[in-house]
Amino acid sequence: MPRLHPDALPRLPSDIARPRYPREALRAGIVHLGVGAFHRAHLAVVNEAALHASGDLRWGTVGVSLRAADTRDALRPQSGLYTLALRDAADDGSPREALQVVGNLLDVLVAPEDPQAVLERIAHPDARIVSLTITEKGYHHDPATGALRLDDPGIAHDIAHPEAPRTMPGFVVHALNLRRRRGLEPVTLLSCDNLPANGDTMRGIVLAFAQEVDGELRDWIDTHCTFPNSMVDRIVPRTTDDDRTRISARLGVDDAWPVIGEPFLEWVVEDRFASGRPDWTAGGARFVDHAEPFERLKLRMVNGSHSALAYLGAMAGLRTVDRAMNEPALRHFIDALMREEIAPTLPAMQGIDLDAYRARLLQRFSNPALQHQTKQIAMDGSQKLPQRLLGTVRDRLAAGLSIDRLALAVAAWVHYLRGVDETGAVHEIQDPLAIALSARLAQAGTAASVQERVAFFTGFAPVFGELGGEPRFVSAVAHHLGLLEERGVMGALAAMS
């Protein structure tokens, strides 16, 4: 079967959407770091709609992989084209799928192979926005405080080697230094990662790194560049070989790396751009003055409950999110977690009905067509828990409120870190702090009681900060961890009801 390619677009089946603008005229106004599945199913699709609506061809995208060459190797023979498959279930429960070929990704650079090319692309006169979906661990920060870790080996390397950086802060700051020296316009640094106040967090990290390089550079960035906060939401499961085969068969050409997503999409962005922006409202984005209420809503309701479901589901041997949601006890727990413990910590928001929002989330999590793996959501827990669960815990403790269900979710993560589920299946702990967490667990294992074990483990400041010394938190987590170890997931859930 021939590959997906611009020459093949006219021959695609009529029901498959495709680019309707002259791709050869696109300029790379956006440089995107972390060109993975989420970016290609979210920001790139919104940008595609903006290109169709406006005809403004300054906003093509060059993607950057900070680690592996696999995305570049899959998409370069396709001239950057790939397929988005939106999947849900029909009324009879059967899966259905709508396909769109996306065209605004012009190229993918692989940073470890040619760091200079990445620096030059960000420092190119066409570049106006540097956007990011690099996951929480890509910020090289302390998850509990948001501060740049100057002791991180990658950060130390990048401060000393401006010509060959390895990390996001290194690439961004050294490229901005090139722009400053060349008299080019400043750019917008747009984080689309699941971090609280993601733009403000990125700003602090970039400025801290820049201060180590050159105080005048730091001041130039602080004065001229902007860091809008944003909230992104779409469930994007990992693409499988079966997905590739099925989608290629419908296209009639081979797409080496399509992406899968749910129909739902949300993107809220603060309208603070240093050198212009596309009209992303054409693709469903919403521009606001302050994104923080939307960020908190999404991090706590969507991501917090998703992580809780993933750890409990994975430990019960439930491989997909929809399978976990089919367990009445788990579904009831997630519903009650959102309704009784998370929602009361959220501010009133005009146009947001929290009961309707919760009901929509339960429906999204139950989508059987996505086959979203619990182990995919369970990755990088040390980076995710501080903003997904622990911030809610802090707010409820400060108000003197119960954290019963939140504590079970945290205990489920600790339980998951032992690396074997209740069926005896072994799973790898994929986390940037995996070695430190394993050592901490091993040390905690020598304690005489579950309470002492949890007290020692939650004393791990990079994740828990001062919360690890809060007796109410330690006692609640220890209680639920004991139940999980003695009775398993379903037994612990039964004890709560």
C-alpha positions in Angstrom: 0.0 0.0 0.0 1.4 3.5 -0.9 2.1 6.0 1.9 -0.1 8.9 2.9 1.4 11.9 0.9 0.2 15.2 -0.5 -0.1 13.6 -3.9 -2.6 11.1 -2.5 -5.0 13.7 -1.0 -7.2 14.0 -4.0 -7.7 10.2 -4.1 -8.9 9.8 -0.5 -12.5 8.7 0.0 -14.9 11.7 -0.1 -16.0 11.3 3.6 -12.4 12.0 4.9 -11.7 15.6 5.7 -8.4 17.0 4.3 -6.4 20.3 4.0 -8.1 22.8 1.7 -5.3 25.4 1.8 -2.1 25.6 -0.2 0.3 23.7 2.1 3.3 24.9 0.0 2.6 28.5 1.0 2.6 27.8 4.8 5.2 29.5 7.0 6.3 28.1 10.3 4.9 30.7 12.7 4.6 28.0 15.5 7.4 25.9 16.9 5.9 23.1 19.0 8.0 21.2 21.6 6.8 17.7 22.3 5.1 16.8 19.1 3.3 13.7 20.5 -0.2 12.3 20.1 -1.9 14.9 22.3 -0.5 17.9 20.3 -1.5 16.3 17.1 -5.0 15.5 18.3 -5.6 18.9 20.0 -3.6 22.1 19.2 -2.8 21.1 15.7 -6.4 20.3 14.9 -7.6 23.6 16.3 -4.9 25.3 14.3 -6.1 23.4 11.2 -9.5 24.9 11.6 -8.1 28.4 12.0 -6.1 28.0 8.8 -9.3 26.9 6.9 -11.4 29.7 8.4 -8.9 32.6 8.0 -6.6 31.7 5.1 -3.8 33.2 7.1 -0.9 31.0 6.1 1.7 32.4 8.6 0.7 29.8 11.2 2.1 26.5 10.0 3.9 24.3 12.6 7.4 22.8 12.9 7.4 20.2 15.6 10.3 19.3 17.9 10.9 15.9 19.6 13.1 16.4 22.6 13.9 12.7 22.9 13.2 10.1 20.2 13.1 10.2 16.4 10.1 7.9 15.9 7.5 10.6 15.1 9.9 12.3 12.7 10.7 8.9 11.0 7.0 8.1 10.7 5.8 11.5 9.4 8.6 12.9 7.3 7.9 10.5 4.4 4.3 11.7 4.6 5.4 15.4 4.4 4.0 15.8 7.9 0.5 14.6 7.0 -1.3 12.3 9.5 -4.8 11.2 10.3 -6.9 12.1 13.3 -9.6 9.5 14.1 -12.3 10.7 16.5 -13.9 7.7 18.1 -17.1 7.2 20.2 -20.0 4.8 20.4 -23.2 4.8 18.4 -26.6 4.4 20.2 -26.3 0.7 19.9 -22.9 0.7 21.6 -20.9 -0.1 18.4 -17.8 2.0 17.8 -17.8 4.7 15.2 -15.0 6.8 13.8 -14.6 10.0 11.8 -11.3 10.6 10.0 -9.5 13.9 9.2 -6.1 14.3 7.5 -4.3 17.2 9.2 -1.8 19.3 7.2 -0.3 22.1 9.2 2.7 20.1 10.6 5.5 21.0 8.1 8.4 19.1 9.7 9.6 17.4 12.8 13.1 18.1 14.2 14.8 15.7 16.6 16.6 17.7 19.2 19.3 15.1 20.3 20.3 14.7 16.7 20.7 18.4 15.8 20.2 20.8 18.7 21.5 23.7 16.6 18.6 23.2 14.1 16.1 23.5 17.0 17.7 26.7 18.3 17.7 28.2 14.8 14.1 27.3 14.2 13.0 29.0 17.4 15.2 31.9 16.4 13.8 32.1 12.9 12.1 35.4 11.9 8.9 33.5 11.0 8.5 32.0 14.6 6.0 33.9 16.7 4.7 31.2 19.1 6.6 28.4 20.9 4.1 26.0 22.3 4.6 23.0 24.5 3.1 19.6 25.4 6.2 18.0 27.0 4.3 16.5 30.1 5.0 17.6 33.6 8.4 15.9 33.8 9.8 18.0 30.9 9.9 21.2 33.0 12.7 19.9 35.3 11.1 21.5 38.3 10.2 20.5 41.8 6.5 19.3 41.5 5.7 20.5 45.0 7.0 24.1 44.5 7.2 24.7 40.8 10.8 25.9 41.1 13.5 25.0 38.5 15.8 22.3 39.8 19.3 23.8 39.2 20.8 20.6 40.5 19.2 18.6 37.7 22.0 17.2 35.5 20.3 18.3 32.3 19.8 21.8 33.5 23.5 22.0 34.7 24.6 20.7 31.3 22.5 23.3 29.4 23.8 26.2 31.4 27.3 25.2 30.5 26.6 24.3 26.8 24.5 26.9 25.1 25.2 25.4 21.7 23.9 22.0 22.5 21.1 22.0 25.0 19.1 18.9 26.0 16.2 20.3 28.0 13.2 22.5 27.3 14.5 25.4 29.5 17.9 25.2 27.7 16.5 25.2 24.2 14.0 28.0 25.0 16.4 30.3 26.8 19.4 29.9 24.4 17.1 30.4 21.4 15.6 33.5 22.9 19.1 34.8 23.5 19.7 34.4 19.7 16.5 36.3 19.0 17.6 39.1 21.3 21.0 39.4 19.7 19.6 39.4 16.2 17.0 42.1 17.0 14.1 39.8 16.3 10.6 40.1 17.7 9.9 38.4 21.0 7.7 35.3 21.0 4.9 33.9 23.0 5.8 30.8 25.2 2.6 28.8 25.4 2.5 25.9 27.8 -0.4 23.4 27.1 0.7 20.9 29.8 -1.3 19.9 32.8 0.3 22.2 35.4 -1.4 24.7 37.7 -0.9 28.1 36.2 1.2 26.5 33.5 2.2 29.8 31.8 3.2 31.3 35.1 5.1 28.1 36.1 6.9 28.1 32.7 7.7 31.8 33.1 9.4 31.2 36.5 11.4 28.3 35.1 12.5 30.2 32.0 13.5 33.3 34.0 15.4 31.3 36.6 17.4 29.6 33.9 18.0 32.8 32.0 19.3 34.4 35.2 22.0 31.8 35.3 23.0 32.6 31.8 22.7 36.4 31.6 20.8 38.9 33.8 20.1 41.2 30.9 18.7 38.3 28.9 16.4 37.5 31.8 15.2 41.1 31.9 14.6 41.1 28.1 12.5 37.9 28.3 10.6 39.2 31.3 9.8 42.5 29.5 9.0 41.4 26.0 7.9 37.7 25.9 4.6 36.5 27.2 3.5 33.3 29.0 -0.2 32.8 28.7 -1.9 30.3 31.0 -4.0 27.8 29.3 -6.3 24.8 29.9 -6.5 21.9 27.5 -8.8 18.9 27.5 -9.2 15.9 25.2 -8.7 12.3 25.9 -6.1 10.9 23.5 -5.2 7.2 24.0 -2.0 5.7 22.6 -2.2 4.6 19.0 -2.0 0.8 18.5 -1.0 -1.3 15.5 -4.7 -2.3 15.1 -5.5 1.4 14.8 -2.9 1.9 12.1 -4.2 -1.0 10.1 -7.9 0.0 10.4 -7.3 3.6 9.5 -5.0 2.9 6.6 -7.6 0.5 5.2 -10.2 3.3 5.2 -7.8 5.8 3.7 -6.6 3.5 1.0 -3.0 4.6 1.8 -0.7 3.7 4.7 -0.5 6.2 7.5 2.4 5.3 9.7 1.3 7.2 12.8 -2.4 8.3 13.0 -3.7 9.6 16.3 -6.9 8.7 18.2 -9.1 11.1 20.2 -12.6 11.5 21.6 -14.9 14.0 19.9 -14.9 16.3 23.0 -12.3 19.1 22.9 -11.8 22.2 25.1 -9.0 24.8 25.1 -9.0 28.0 27.2 -6.2 30.4 26.6 -5.3 33.8 28.1 -5.2 36.3 25.3 -1.6 37.6 25.9 0.4 37.1 22.7 3.7 39.0 22.1 3.6 38.8 18.2 0.2 37.9 17.1 -1.8 34.6 17.0 -4.1 32.6 14.9 -7.9 32.8 15.4 -8.2 29.5 17.2 -11.8 30.2 18.1 -12.6 28.7 14.7 -11.5 25.3 16.1 -13.3 25.7 19.4 -10.7 27.6 21.6 -11.8 30.2 24.0 -9.7 33.3 24.8 -10.1 34.7 28.3 -8.4 37.2 30.6 -7.7 34.7 33.3 -7.5 30.9 32.8 -7.0 29.9 36.4 -10.6 28.9 37.3 -10.7 26.7 34.1 -7.3 25.2 34.9 -8.4 24.3 38.4 -11.6 22.8 37.2 -9.9 20.6 34.7 -6.9 19.6 36.8 -9.0 18.6 39.7 -12.2 17.2 38.2 -10.8 15.6 35.0 -7.2 14.8 35.8 -7.6 14.2 39.5 -10.5 11.7 39.0 -8.8 10.2 36.0 -5.7 9.4 38.1 -7.7 8.0 40.9 -9.6 5.7 38.4 -6.3 4.7 36.8 -4.5 3.6 40.0 -7.5 1.8 41.4 -8.4 0.2 38.1 -4.8 -0.8 37.3 -4.3 -2.5 40.7 -7.6 -4.3 40.2 -6.4 -5.7 36.9 -8.7 -3.5 34.8 -6.7 -2.6 31.7 -8.8 0.2 30.2 -10.7 3.1 31.7 -14.1 2.1 30.3 -13.6 -1.4 31.8 -12.9 0.3 35.2 -16.0 2.5 34.8 -18.1 -0.6 34.1 -17.4 -1.7 37.7 -20.3 -0.2 39.8 -18.2 0.3 42.9 -15.5 2.2 41.0 -18.0 4.3 39.0 -19.8 5.2 42.3 -16.5 6.1 43.9 -15.4 8.4 41.1 -18.8 10.1 41.0 -18.8 10.7 44.7 -15.1 11.8 44.7 -16.0 14.6 42.2 -19.3 15.5 43.8 -18.5 15.4 47.5 -14.7 16.2 47.7 -13.5 17.9 44.5 -16.4 20.1 43.4 -16.8 22.0 46.7 -13.2 23.3 46.3 -14.0 24.9 43.0 -15.2 28.5 42.6 -18.5 29.3 41.0 -17.9 29.9 37.2 -20.3 31.6 34.9 -21.7 29.1 32.4 -20.4 26.0 34.2 -22.9 23.7 35.8 -20.7 21.4 37.9 -23.4 18.6 38.1 -23.7 18.6 34.3 -19.9 18.8 34.0 -19.5 15.7 36.3 -22.1 13.8 34.3 -20.4 14.6 31.1 -17.1 13.4 32.5 -18.6 10.1 33.6 -19.8 9.6 30.1 -16.4 10.5 28.6 -14.6 8.1 30.9 -17.0 5.3 29.9 -16.4 5.7 26.1 -15.7 2.1 25.0 -14.3 3.1 21.6 -11.2 4.7 23.0 -9.7 1.7 24.9 -7.7 4.2 27.0 -5.1 2.2 29.0 -5.1 2.7 32.8 -1.3 2.2 32.7 -0.9 5.2 30.3 -2.7 7.5 32.8 -0.7 6.0 35.7 2.6 7.1 34.3 4.7 9.9 36.0 2.6 10.0 39.2 5.2 12.0 41.1 4.7 14.8 38.6 1.0 14.6 38.4 -0.3 14.1 42.0 0.7 17.5 43.4 -1.6 19.4 41.1 -4.2 16.7 40.4 -5.0 15.5 44.0 -2.8 17.1 46.6 -3.9 20.7 46.0 -7.5 19.6 46.6 -6.3 17.8 49.8 -4.7 20.9 51.1 -7.8 23.0 50.5 -10.1 20.6 52.2 -7.8 20.1 55.2 -7.5 23.9 55.6 -11.3 24.1 55.6 -11.6 21.2 58.2 -13.3 19.0 55.7 -13.0 15.2 55.0 -10.4 13.9 52.6 -11.6 10.2 52.8 -11.9 9.6 49.0 -8.9 11.7 48.1 -6.8 9.8 50.6 -7.9 6.5 49.0 -6.7 7.9 45.6 -3.3 8.8 47.0 -3.1 5.4 48.8 -3.9 3.8 45.5 -0.8 5.5 43.9 1.4 4.2 46.8 -0.1 0.8 46.3 0.6 0.9 42.6 4.2 1.7 43.2 4.8 -1.8 44.5 4.9 -2.8 40.8 2.5 -5.8 40.8 -1.3 -5.7 40.6 -3.8 -7.9 42.5 -3.9 -10.5 39.7 -0.1 -11.0 40.1 0.7 -9.1 36.8 3.9 -7.1 37.0 3.9 -3.5 35.7 6.8 -1.1 35.2 6.9 2.1 37.2 7.4 4.8 34.6 8.3 7.9 36.5 11.2 10.3 36.4 11.6 9.8 40.2 11.1 6.0 40.0 14.5 5.2 41.5 14.0 7.7 44.4 10.5 6.4 45.0 11.6 2.8 45.0 14.3 3.6 47.5 11.8 5.5 49.7 9.4 2.6 49.6 12.1 0.1 50.5 13.1 2.2 53.5 9.5 2.7 54.5 9.0 -1.1 54.4 11.2 -1.5 57.5 8.7 0.5 59.6 6.7 -1.4 62.3 3.2 -0.2 61.1 1.4 1.1 58.1 1.0 4.4 59.8 4.8 4.7 60.3 5.4 3.4 56.8 3.2 6.1 55.2 4.6 8.8 57.4 8.0 8.1 56.2 7.0 7.8 52.5 4.9 11.0 52.5 7.9 12.8 54.0 9.3 12.8 50.4 9.3 16.5 49.9 9.6 16.7 46.1 6.1 15.3 45.8 4.3 16.0 49.1 6.0 19.2 50.4 4.8 20.2 53.8 1.7 18.0 53.4 3.8 14.9 54.4 3.9 16.3 57.9 0.2 16.8 58.3 -1.1 14.1 60.7 -4.7 14.1 59.3 -3.3 13.4 55.8 -0.9 10.7 56.9 -3.5 8.9 59.0 -6.1 8.9 56.2 -3.7 7.6 53.6 -2.4 4.9 56.0 -5.9 3.8 56.8 -6.7 3.3 53.1 -3.4 1.8 52.2 -3.9 -0.8 54.9 -7.4 -1.7 53.5 -5.9 -1.9 49.9 -3.2 -4.3 51.1 -5.6 -6.4 53.2 -8.8 -6.5 51.1 -7.8 -5.3 47.6 -9.4 -2.5 45.6 -13.0 -3.8 45.7 -12.7 -4.5 49.4 -11.4 -1.0 50.1 -14.2 0.5 48.1 -16.8 -1.7 49.9 -15.4 -0.5 53.3 -16.0 3.1 52.2 -19.6 2.8 51.1 
